[in-house]
Amino acid sequence: MPISSKDFVLFLLKPGNGGSFHFSEYKTLDGKVHRLTETILPDGRTKYKRFHFNIDEPFSVHKSNSELLEFLENHPNNPESPWFNGSTLFYRLQPEVESQKRIEDKLFNAKALTLASELKGKRLFEVASLCGLFFDESEGDTLAFEAVLGFAERNPKEFFKAYNIPNKEARMRHLVRTAIGKGVLSNSDGVYKFGSYTLGIDENSVIGKLSNEKEVLEMIEARIGFVDSETAVPQKSTSRDEEVSMSDLNKQTRTKRAQ
């Protein structure tokens, strides 16, 4: 019967451990030293088998060689070993498992691209800002769309993190980051401010404060041109260079507290 590659188990040296790995024995946590006898010398001494792993080729073992397979499978530097010590020097090659992993990665990447390709309008700009990509909505969405697609292709896991942030939170983070980018909010020494009005010491605290101070939020939205829906009435925009009046802010917040 002809020999097939399926008749062998392949072990690979893990990259990062040098070009080769040589050993003839190993010791497990039970204190036992494991070796395989090669021959008994004329003087009665035992010569043990020595094994050589090279980075550029797999170490193959015929499946019928159960003694050697067991020896390698129990090596403490093999991640499948019951005696694994946490440091991988070599591992068993599993073509089908690795192929399945590559398939899953490709499908994962394809899903990220599919979701990115379906983004449009405000949702596109929200996800873009959560990915660290900032664009002016008034200039159209072509550049933002291309950038998000590229980000999803290069960093699918990070894209999914941004994409899966709940819509309300995503909108608020988009607003804060856009306001920072447009200079409507400042972030000096870790303190976020709207003019001279302090909003918080990080993005989360700013979002929490704005969620409770609707009037201040609406003033910021007006400055950056945000409108919550197509039916909402836009507020009068204030000049970007105009300093925010503390009296206006205090008036807004006092009115809310009085209610």
GIVENVEN-V164810 format. One record per pair of residues at least 12 apart in sequence whose C-alpha atoms are under 10 Angstrom apart, sorted by the first residue. I is the first residue (numbers start at 0). J is the second residue. Records with the same first field share a line. If there is no record, write none. Layout:
I=J / J
This chain:
2=61
4=59 / 61
5=61 / 62
6=59 / 60 / 61 / 62 / 63
7=58 / 59 / 60 / 61 / 62 / 63 / 64
8=57 / 58 / 59 / 60 / 61 / 62 / 63 / 64 / 68 / 91 / 92 / 93
9=56 / 57 / 58 / 59 / 60 / 61 / 62 / 90 / 91 / 92 / 93 / 94
10=52 / 56 / 57 / 58 / 59 / 60 / 71 / 72 / 77 / 89 / 90 / 91 / 92 / 93
11=52 / 53 / 54 / 55 / 56 / 57 / 58 / 59 / 88 / 89 / 90 / 91 / 92
12=51 / 52 / 53 / 54 / 55 / 56 / 57 / 58 / 77 / 87 / 88 / 89 / 90 / 91 / 92
13=52 / 53 / 54 / 77 / 87 / 88 / 89 / 90
14=54 / 55 / 87 / 88 / 89
15=54 / 88
16=54 / 87 / 88 / 89
17=53 / 54 / 88
18=52 / 53 / 54 / 55
19=51 / 52 / 53 / 54 / 55 / 88
20=50 / 51 / 52 / 53 / 54 / 88 / 89
21=49 / 50 / 51 / 52 / 53
22=34 / 48 / 49 / 50 / 51 / 52
23=35 / 36 / 46 / 47 / 48 / 49 / 50 / 51
24=47 / 48 / 49 / 50 / 70 / 74
25=70 / 71 / 73 / 74 / 75 / 76
26=74 / 75 / 82
27=73 / 74 / 75 / 81 / 82 / 83 / 84
28=75 / 82 / 83 / 84
29=82
33=70 / 73 / 74
34=46 / 47 / 48 / 49 / 67 / 70
35=47 / 48 / 49 / 66 / 67 / 70
36=48 / 49
37=49
50=71
52=88 / 89
54=89
57=89 / 90 / 91 / 92
58=89 / 91 / 92
59=91 / 92
71=89 / 90 / 91
72=90 / 91
74=87 / 88 / 89 / 90
75=87 / 88 / 89
76=88 / 89 / 90
77=89 / 90 / 91
78=90 / 91
79=91
104=155
107=155 / 156 / 159
108=151 / 152 / 153 / 154 / 155 / 156 / 158
109=151 / 152 / 155
110=151 / 152 / 155 / 159
111=148 / 150 / 151 / 152 / 153 / 154 / 155 / 156 / 157 / 158 / 159 / 162
112=147 / 148 / 149 / 150 / 151 / 152 / 153 / 155 / 158
113=148 / 151
114=148 / 151 / 158 / 159 / 162
115=127 / 144 / 145 / 146 / 147 / 148 / 149 / 150 / 151 / 152 / 155 / 158 / 159 / 162
116=144 / 145 / 147 / 148 / 151
117=144 / 148
118=144 / 147 / 148 / 162
119=140 / 141 / 143 / 144
120=136 / 139 / 140 / 144
121=136 / 140 / 170 / 173 / 225 / 226 / 227 / 228
122=162 / 166 / 169 / 170 / 173
123=136 / 140 / 143 / 144 / 147 / 162
124=136 / 140 / 143 / 144 / 147 / 169 / 170 / 173 / 174 / 177
125=161 / 162 / 166 / 168 / 169 / 170 / 171 / 172 / 173 / 174 / 176 / 177
126=143 / 147 / 158 / 159 / 160 / 161 / 162 / 163 / 164 / 166 / 169 / 170 / 172 / 173
127=143 / 144 / 146 / 147 / 148 / 150 / 158 / 161 / 162 / 173
128=143 / 147 / 161 / 169 / 170 / 172 / 173 / 174 / 175 / 176 / 177
129=157 / 158 / 160 / 161 / 162 / 164 / 169 / 170 / 172 / 173 / 176
130=146 / 147 / 150 / 151 / 154 / 157 / 158 / 159 / 160 / 161 / 162 / 173
131=147 / 150 / 161 / 173 / 176
132=146 / 147 / 150 / 176 / 177
133=146 / 173 / 176 / 177 / 180 / 181
134=146 / 177 / 180
135=177 / 180 / 181 / 223
136=224 / 225
137=224
168=203 / 206
170=227
171=202 / 203 / 205 / 206 / 207 / 209 / 210 / 216
172=202 / 203 / 205 / 206
174=206 / 216 / 219 / 220 / 223 / 225
175=191 / 202 / 203 / 205 / 206 / 209 / 216 / 219 / 220
176=202
177=220 / 223 / 225
178=193 / 219 / 220 / 222 / 223 / 224 / 225
179=191 / 192 / 193 / 223
180=223
181=222 / 223 / 239
182=194 / 222 / 223 / 239 / 240
183=219 / 220 / 222 / 223 / 239 / 240 / 241 / 242 / 243
184=196 / 197 / 198 / 219 / 222
185=197 / 198
186=198 / 199 / 200 / 201 / 202
187=200
188=200
189=201 / 202
190=202 / 205
191=204 / 205
192=205
193=215 / 218 / 219 / 242 / 243 / 244 / 245 / 248
194=241 / 242 / 243 / 244 / 245 / 248
195=242 / 243 / 244 / 245 / 248
196=215 / 243 / 244 / 245 / 248 / 249
198=215
211=252 / 255
212=251 / 252 / 255 / 256
213=251 / 252 / 255
214=248 / 250 / 251 / 252 / 254 / 255
215=247 / 248 / 249 / 251 / 252
217=233 / 234
218=234 / 235 / 236 / 237 / 243 / 247 / 248 / 251
219=236 / 237 / 243
220=233 / 234 / 236
221=233 / 234 / 235 / 236 / 237
222=234 / 235 / 236 / 237 / 238 / 239
223=236 / 237 / 239
224=236 / 237
